[in-house]
């Protein structure tokens, strides 16, 4: 892993952690009445702490499924080769 990638990963993890802490603080504030008559979801959205889920199309699901099946097939093939190698070597 390159240094740039490590730094990027750490930055992203830090951002996620900070957002989670803000969400917890917002929840506590909402419990104490800071959200007024808003639901928790509405209150979190108004603070920019809740992202809308994007709709996934059937085509996207099919594509992701195919990628997962191809990956699984590769894993199975690698495992078969590993087992055959172990048998040949008497392990």
C-alpha angles and dihedrals in degrees: 000000000000123000091246090054092048091050091048092050092049092048092051092048090049091051092050092048092049091049091050091052090050090049091052091048090048090050091053090047091049090051088053091053103263091130094058109207094339120118116245090256092052092046093050090047091051089054092048092243098117123064122207114244113242119230114251115217124223088247091057091048091050091048093049090046091052092049090050091049091050091049091049091050090052091049091050091048092050090048092051090051091048092051092047090050091051091050092050091051093047095243 
